[in-house]
Amino acid sequence: MQIGLNRIIAPSLPLYDFFSLAQRCGCSIIELRNDLTNQHPFDTKNPEEVRDQLAKYHLKVAAINAFQRFNEYTDAKKEELKSLLEYAKSLRADAIVLCPVNGVEREADGASWLERTTQSLSEYGPLFEEYGLYGYVEPLGFRASSLRTKAEAIRAIEASGYERWYRLVHDTFHHHLANEKQYFASMTNLVHLSSVASGPRHTEPTDADRILFQEDDLLATAEQAQALVNSGYRGIFSFEPFSPAVQNLDIDTLETEVKKSINQLFR
């Protein structure tokens, strides 16, 4: 089992300061993002320099997060993916996270979106094969997501013809939103962790509600993590809190809170 940090936890922190934070928290894994201010996974820095810094802090890049709207295939999207694969390869990362289109009328068009997802995975498969990297498919549990569940994702992966190059992201937030009961440990290579404070709610939780781990947790994240381990999962658990309440913490407090979350979940 490996513990990691997704850079969304401190998006304004300079890259190498983020590396240092991860190391001080006892993490061996990080996820970089291409959806921050300059939309470059490693802030336009030279990849050789970044690799040296990763070695200095004893870190590995699990994935670049994310290739958005992956199941809305176009030739331009394929070129976008190729650029992300180039970045990932230059840092010896393992994968690109694939996020589906969000904001659709699923009830009217669910079958069509599953077909489009399958086609997209089939079209991208040769690129992943060429670069020797994985695509980590992350269903978004929102009601308006074009791909809500891991069960749907597996159907598309198996039908794509490139099952060798795709795995799942299990996100405790999206697993809860989708009301999904099944765990697919053997197909999972990455788990995203966050919590949402429990209590009465009148609307569906959003990314802004996602905080570091707390025991009074609407998502039952600890139970989800344990269920995965009980099913044989021994991969990466990566903290991915989107809440501004976490992102705006001073660095010392953030470090303390991350260590507290790790101890509560895994020690």
C-alpha positions as a Markdown table, in Angstrom:
| # | Residue | x | y | z |
|---|---|---|---|---|
| 1 | Met | 0.0 | 0.0 | 0.0 |
| 2 | Gln | 1.3 | 3.5 | -0.9 |
| 3 | Ile | 0.0 | 6.8 | 0.3 |
| 4 | Gly | 0.0 | 9.9 | -2.0 |
| 5 | Leu | -1.1 | 13.5 | -2.4 |
| 6 | Asn | -3.0 | 15.0 | -5.3 |
| 7 | Arg | -1.7 | 18.5 | -6.0 |
| 8 | Ile | -5.3 | 19.8 | -5.7 |
| 9 | Ile | -4.7 | 19.7 | -2.0 |
| 10 | Ala | -2.5 | 22.9 | -2.3 |
| 11 | Pro | -2.8 | 24.2 | -5.9 |
| 12 | Ser | -1.0 | 27.5 | -5.2 |
| 13 | Leu | 2.0 | 25.9 | -3.6 |
| 14 | Pro | 5.1 | 26.0 | -5.8 |
| 15 | Leu | 5.8 | 22.6 | -7.3 |
| 16 | Tyr | 8.9 | 21.7 | -5.4 |
| 17 | Asp | 7.4 | 22.9 | -2.1 |
| 18 | Phe | 4.5 | 20.5 | -2.9 |
| 19 | Phe | 7.1 | 17.7 | -3.3 |
| 20 | Ser | 8.6 | 18.7 | 0.1 |
| 21 | Leu | 5.2 | 18.6 | 1.7 |
| 22 | Ala | 4.5 | 15.2 | 0.4 |
| 23 | Gln | 7.8 | 13.9 | 1.7 |
| 24 | Arg | 7.3 | 15.4 | 5.2 |
| 25 | Cys | 3.9 | 13.8 | 5.3 |
| 26 | Gly | 5.4 | 10.4 | 4.7 |
| 27 | Cys | 4.1 | 10.0 | 1.2 |
| 28 | Ser | 5.9 | 8.2 | -1.6 |
| 29 | Ile | 3.4 | 9.1 | -4.4 |
| 30 | Ile | 2.1 | 12.3 | -5.9 |
| 31 | Glu | -0.4 | 13.2 | -8.6 |
| 32 | Leu | 0.2 | 16.2 | -10.8 |
| 33 | Arg | -2.6 | 18.2 | -12.5 |
| 34 | Asn | -3.0 | 20.0 | -15.8 |
| 35 | Asp | -6.0 | 22.0 | -14.7 |
| 36 | Leu | -4.4 | 24.6 | -12.4 |
| 37 | Thr | -3.4 | 28.2 | -13.2 |
| 38 | Asn | -1.0 | 27.5 | -16.1 |
| 39 | Gln | -2.4 | 24.2 | -17.2 |
| 40 | His | 1.0 | 22.6 | -17.3 |
| 41 | Pro | 1.5 | 19.4 | -15.3 |
| 42 | Phe | 5.0 | 20.5 | -14.0 |
| 43 | Asp | 4.8 | 24.3 | -14.3 |
| 44 | Thr | 6.7 | 24.4 | -17.7 |
| 45 | Lys | 9.8 | 23.3 | -15.8 |
| 46 | Asn | 12.4 | 21.1 | -17.5 |
| 47 | Pro | 11.5 | 17.5 | -17.1 |
| 48 | Glu | 15.1 | 16.4 | -16.3 |
| 49 | Glu | 15.1 | 19.0 | -13.5 |
| 50 | Val | 11.7 | 17.8 | -12.2 |
| 51 | Arg | 12.9 | 14.2 | -12.3 |
| 52 | Asp | 16.0 | 15.2 | -10.2 |
| 53 | Gln | 13.7 | 16.9 | -7.6 |
| 54 | Leu | 11.4 | 13.8 | -7.5 |
| 55 | Ala | 14.4 | 11.7 | -6.8 |
| 56 | Lys | 15.6 | 14.2 | -4.1 |
| 57 | Tyr | 12.3 | 13.8 | -2.3 |
| 58 | His | 11.9 | 10.1 | -3.0 |
| 59 | Leu | 8.7 | 10.5 | -4.9 |
| 60 | Lys | 7.0 | 8.9 | -7.9 |
| 61 | Val | 4.3 | 10.5 | -10.1 |
| 62 | Ala | 1.4 | 8.1 | -10.1 |
| 63 | Ala | -0.6 | 10.0 | -12.7 |
| 64 | Ile | -1.4 | 13.3 | -14.4 |
| 65 | Asn | -4.9 | 14.3 | -13.6 |
| 66 | Ala | -6.7 | 14.6 | -15.9 |
| 67 | Phe | -7.7 | 14.2 | -19.5 |
| 68 | Gln | -11.1 | 15.8 | -19.3 |
| 69 | Arg | -14.2 | 14.9 | -21.3 |
| 70 | Phe | -12.3 | 11.9 | -22.6 |
| 71 | Asn | -15.4 | 10.2 | -23.9 |
| 72 | Glu | -16.2 | 13.1 | -26.3 |
| 73 | Tyr | -13.8 | 11.8 | -29.0 |
| 74 | Thr | -12.4 | 14.1 | -31.7 |
| 75 | Asp | -9.0 | 14.1 | -33.5 |
| 76 | Ala | -8.1 | 17.2 | -31.4 |
| 77 | Lys | -8.8 | 15.3 | -28.2 |
| 78 | Lys | -6.5 | 12.6 | -29.4 |
| 79 | Glu | -3.7 | 15.1 | -29.9 |
| 80 | Glu | -4.4 | 16.5 | -26.4 |
| 81 | Leu | -4.0 | 13.1 | -25.0 |
| 82 | Lys | -0.8 | 12.6 | -26.9 |
| 83 | Ser | 0.6 | 15.7 | -25.3 |
| 84 | Leu | -0.3 | 14.5 | -21.8 |
| 85 | Leu | 1.3 | 11.2 | -22.5 |
| 86 | Glu | 4.5 | 13.0 | -23.6 |
| 87 | Tyr | 4.5 | 14.8 | -20.3 |
| 88 | Ala | 3.8 | 11.7 | -18.3 |
| 89 | Lys | 6.5 | 9.7 | -20.1 |
| 90 | Ser | 9.1 | 12.4 | -19.5 |
| 91 | Leu | 8.4 | 12.1 | -15.7 |
| 92 | Arg | 8.2 | 8.3 | -15.8 |
| 93 | Ala | 4.7 | 8.5 | -14.5 |
| 94 | Asp | 2.4 | 5.5 | -14.7 |
| 95 | Ala | -0.8 | 6.9 | -16.1 |
| 96 | Ile | -3.2 | 9.6 | -17.2 |
| 97 | Val | -6.5 | 9.9 | -15.3 |
| 98 | Leu | -9.5 | 9.9 | -17.7 |
| 99 | Cys | -12.5 | 12.0 | -16.6 |
| 100 | Pro | -15.8 | 11.8 | -18.5 |
| 101 | Val | -18.1 | 14.5 | -19.7 |
| 102 | Asn | -20.2 | 16.0 | -16.9 |
| 103 | Gly | -23.5 | 17.9 | -17.3 |
| 104 | Val | -25.7 | 15.6 | -19.5 |
| 105 | Glu | -29.2 | 14.2 | -19.4 |
| 106 | Arg | -28.3 | 10.6 | -18.6 |
| 107 | Glu | -31.8 | 9.3 | -18.4 |
| 108 | Ala | -32.4 | 10.1 | -22.0 |
| 109 | Asp | -29.0 | 9.3 | -23.4 |
| 110 | Gly | -27.3 | 6.7 | -21.1 |
| 111 | Ala | -26.8 | 4.0 | -23.8 |
| 112 | Ser | -25.4 | 6.5 | -26.3 |
| 113 | Trp | -22.9 | 7.7 | -23.8 |
| 114 | Leu | -21.8 | 4.2 | -23.0 |
| 115 | Glu | -21.2 | 3.6 | -26.7 |
| 116 | Arg | -19.3 | 6.8 | -27.0 |
| 117 | Thr | -17.2 | 5.9 | -24.0 |
| 118 | Thr | -16.3 | 2.5 | -25.5 |
| 119 | Gln | -15.5 | 4.1 | -28.9 |
| 120 | Ser | -13.2 | 6.7 | -27.2 |
| 121 | Leu | -11.3 | 4.0 | -25.2 |
| 122 | Ser | -10.9 | 2.0 | -28.4 |
| 123 | Glu | -9.5 | 5.1 | -30.3 |
| 124 | Tyr | -7.1 | 6.0 | -27.5 |
| 125 | Gly | -6.0 | 2.4 | -26.9 |
| 126 | Pro | -3.2 | 2.4 | -29.5 |
| 127 | Leu | -1.7 | 5.6 | -27.9 |
| 128 | Phe | -1.5 | 4.1 | -24.4 |
| 129 | Glu | 0.0 | 1.0 | -26.0 |
| 130 | Glu | 2.6 | 3.0 | -27.9 |
| 131 | Tyr | 3.6 | 5.0 | -24.7 |
| 132 | Gly | 3.4 | 2.0 | -22.4 |
| 133 | Leu | 1.2 | 4.0 | -20.0 |
| 134 | Tyr | -2.2 | 3.3 | -18.4 |
| 135 | Gly | -5.4 | 5.2 | -18.7 |
| 136 | Tyr | -7.1 | 5.3 | -15.3 |
| 137 | Val | -10.9 | 5.7 | -15.9 |
| 138 | Glu | -12.6 | 7.7 | -13.2 |
| 139 | Pro | -16.4 | 7.6 | -13.3 |
| 140 | Leu | -18.0 | 10.7 | -11.8 |
| 141 | Gly | -20.9 | 9.8 | -9.6 |
| 142 | Phe | -22.8 | 13.0 | -10.2 |
| 143 | Arg | -26.3 | 12.5 | -11.5 |
| 144 | Ala | -25.4 | 14.5 | -14.6 |
| 145 | Ser | -22.2 | 12.5 | -15.4 |
| 146 | Ser | -22.0 | 10.7 | -18.7 |
| 147 | Leu | -20.2 | 7.9 | -16.9 |
| 148 | Arg | -21.4 | 7.5 | -13.3 |
| 149 | Thr | -20.3 | 4.0 | -12.1 |
| 150 | Lys | -17.3 | 1.8 | -12.2 |
| 151 | Ala | -19.5 | -1.1 | -13.5 |
| 152 | Glu | -20.3 | 1.0 | -16.6 |
| 153 | Ala | -16.6 | 1.8 | -17.0 |
| 154 | Ile | -15.7 | -1.8 | -16.9 |
| 155 | Arg | -18.2 | -2.6 | -19.6 |
| 156 | Ala | -16.7 | 0.0 | -21.8 |
| 157 | Ile | -13.1 | -1.1 | -21.1 |
| 158 | Glu | -13.9 | -4.7 | -21.8 |
| 159 | Ala | -15.6 | -3.8 | -25.1 |
| 160 | Ser | -12.8 | -1.4 | -26.2 |
| 161 | Gly | -10.4 | -4.1 | -27.2 |
| 162 | Tyr | -7.6 | -2.5 | -25.1 |
| 163 | Glu | -8.4 | -3.9 | -21.6 |
| 164 | Arg | -4.7 | -4.3 | -21.0 |
| 165 | Trp | -4.2 | -0.5 | -20.9 |
| 166 | Tyr | -7.1 | 0.6 | -18.7 |
| 167 | Arg | -7.7 | 0.5 | -15.0 |
| 168 | Leu | -10.2 | 2.2 | -12.6 |
| 169 | Val | -9.9 | 5.1 | -10.2 |
| 170 | His | -12.0 | 4.4 | -7.1 |
| 171 | Asp | -13.0 | 7.8 | -5.7 |
| 172 | Thr | -14.7 | 7.6 | -2.4 |
| 173 | Phe | -16.7 | 10.8 | -3.1 |
| 174 | His | -17.9 | 9.6 | -6.5 |
| 175 | His | -18.5 | 6.0 | -5.2 |
| 176 | His | -20.9 | 7.5 | -2.6 |
| 177 | Leu | -22.7 | 9.8 | -5.1 |
| 178 | Ala | -23.3 | 7.0 | -7.5 |
| 179 | Asn | -24.7 | 4.9 | -4.7 |
| 180 | Glu | -22.5 | 2.1 | -6.0 |
| 181 | Lys | -22.1 | -1.0 | -3.9 |
| 182 | Gln | -19.6 | -3.1 | -5.8 |
| 183 | Tyr | -15.9 | -2.9 | -5.4 |
| 184 | Phe | -13.6 | -3.8 | -8.3 |
| 185 | Ala | -10.3 | -4.2 | -6.5 |
| 186 | Ser | -8.6 | -6.2 | -9.2 |
| 187 | Met | -9.3 | -3.5 | -11.8 |
| 188 | Thr | -8.4 | -0.6 | -9.5 |
| 189 | Asn | -5.0 | 1.1 | -9.6 |
| 190 | Leu | -5.7 | 4.3 | -7.8 |
| 191 | Val | -8.0 | 5.4 | -4.9 |
| 192 | His | -8.9 | 9.0 | -4.3 |
| 193 | Leu | -9.7 | 9.9 | -0.7 |
| 194 | Ser | -11.7 | 12.7 | 0.7 |
| 195 | Ser | -14.5 | 13.2 | 3.3 |
| 196 | Val | -17.7 | 15.2 | 3.4 |
| 197 | Ala | -19.0 | 16.4 | 6.7 |
| 198 | Ser | -22.2 | 14.4 | 7.6 |
| 199 | Gly | -25.5 | 16.1 | 8.5 |
| 200 | Pro | -28.7 | 17.1 | 6.8 |
| 201 | Arg | -28.3 | 18.1 | 3.2 |
| 202 | His | -30.7 | 19.6 | 0.7 |
| 203 | Thr | -28.5 | 19.3 | -2.3 |
| 204 | Glu | -26.0 | 16.8 | -3.7 |
| 205 | Pro | -22.5 | 17.4 | -2.3 |
| 206 | Thr | -20.1 | 19.2 | -4.6 |
| 207 | Asp | -16.3 | 19.1 | -5.0 |
| 208 | Ala | -16.1 | 22.2 | -2.7 |
| 209 | Asp | -17.4 | 20.0 | 0.2 |
| 210 | Arg | -14.5 | 17.6 | -0.1 |
| 211 | Ile | -12.2 | 17.9 | 2.9 |
| 212 | Leu | -9.4 | 15.8 | 4.5 |
| 213 | Phe | -10.5 | 12.7 | 6.4 |
| 214 | Gln | -12.8 | 13.0 | 9.4 |
| 215 | Glu | -14.6 | 10.2 | 11.2 |
| 216 | Asp | -18.0 | 11.9 | 11.0 |
| 217 | Asp | -18.0 | 11.3 | 7.3 |
| 218 | Leu | -20.9 | 11.2 | 4.9 |
| 219 | Leu | -18.9 | 9.2 | 2.4 |
| 220 | Ala | -17.8 | 6.4 | 4.8 |
| 221 | Thr | -14.3 | 6.7 | 3.4 |
| 222 | Ala | -12.7 | 4.6 | 6.0 |
| 223 | Glu | -15.2 | 1.8 | 5.4 |
| 224 | Gln | -14.6 | 2.1 | 1.6 |
| 225 | Ala | -10.9 | 1.9 | 2.0 |
| 226 | Gln | -11.2 | -1.1 | 4.3 |
| 227 | Ala | -13.5 | -2.9 | 1.8 |
| 228 | Leu | -11.0 | -2.4 | -0.9 |
| 229 | Val | -8.2 | -3.8 | 1.2 |
| 230 | Asn | -10.4 | -6.7 | 2.2 |
| 231 | Ser | -11.0 | -7.4 | -1.5 |
| 232 | Gly | -7.2 | -7.6 | -2.1 |
| 233 | Tyr | -6.4 | -4.0 | -3.1 |
| 234 | Arg | -2.8 | -3.1 | -2.3 |
| 235 | Gly | -2.3 | -0.1 | -4.5 |
| 236 | Ile | -2.2 | 3.7 | -4.1 |
| 237 | Phe | -4.4 | 5.8 | -1.8 |
| 238 | Ser | -4.2 | 9.5 | -2.7 |
| 239 | Phe | -5.8 | 12.3 | -0.8 |
| 240 | Glu | -7.8 | 14.6 | -3.1 |
| 241 | Pro | -9.7 | 17.3 | -1.1 |
| 242 | Phe | -11.0 | 20.1 | -3.3 |
| 243 | Ser | -12.4 | 22.3 | -0.6 |
| 244 | Pro | -11.0 | 25.8 | -0.4 |
| 245 | Ala | -11.1 | 25.3 | 3.4 |
| 246 | Val | -8.2 | 22.8 | 2.9 |
| 247 | Gln | -6.5 | 24.5 | 0.0 |
| 248 | Asn | -6.2 | 27.8 | 1.9 |
| 249 | Leu | -4.6 | 26.3 | 5.1 |
| 250 | Asp | -1.2 | 27.5 | 5.9 |
| 251 | Ile | 1.5 | 25.0 | 5.1 |
| 252 | Asp | 2.2 | 23.9 | 8.7 |
| 253 | Thr | -1.5 | 23.4 | 9.5 |
| 254 | Leu | -2.0 | 21.5 | 6.2 |
| 255 | Glu | 1.0 | 19.2 | 7.0 |
| 256 | Thr | -0.5 | 18.5 | 10.5 |
| 257 | Glu | -3.9 | 17.7 | 9.1 |
| 258 | Val | -2.6 | 15.4 | 6.3 |
| 259 | Lys | -0.5 | 13.5 | 8.9 |
| 260 | Lys | -3.6 | 13.2 | 11.1 |
| 261 | Ser | -5.7 | 11.9 | 8.2 |
| 262 | Ile | -3.1 | 9.3 | 7.3 |
| 263 | Asn | -2.8 | 8.1 | 10.9 |
| 264 | Gln | -6.6 | 7.9 | 11.3 |
| 265 | Leu | -7.0 | 5.8 | 8.1 |
| 266 | Phe | -3.9 | 3.7 | 7.9 |
| 267 | Arg | -2.0 | 3.4 | 11.2 |
